[in-house]
């Protein structure tokens, strides 16, 4: 799929399904807020709202993934290339800081490896990343399957 097609699909998801889910969540909130809604139904509506919110987040991640610029790592075997790649990320983050006026920063990095990435005892790499993200009041999730790993990071942008 071309980059243009990916962006177009992301726009369609955002303007279609994502907006429909947000509208549904508002409608559920209005039903919960009604005085005459029985407690049992109110409880069911809250559970439904939670599910809708999770669906919204999944769609947002898919949109983010579609809009992401894939970087092929076939030729990245260390040294200079990894250094240059880290410089690219530093510059992108510096641009966010200086120009974007954003309230949050999201990062998604994915690979097509064998999966298995998780935070586990005795392995400090991802644990350290997770702790740093928490120190920044951010969140991190890991989706890892036998076809690869995708890590999502979201942090609020500080005004300092």
Secondary structure, 3 states (H helix, E strand, C coil): CCHHHHHHHHHHHHHHHHHHHHHHHHHHHHHHHCCCCCHHHHHHHHHHHHHHHHHHHHHHHHHHHHHCCCCCCCCCCCHHHHHHHHHHHHHHHHHHHHHHCCCEEEEEEECCCCCCCCCCCCCHHHHHHHHHHHHCCCEEEEEEECCEEEEEEEEECCCC
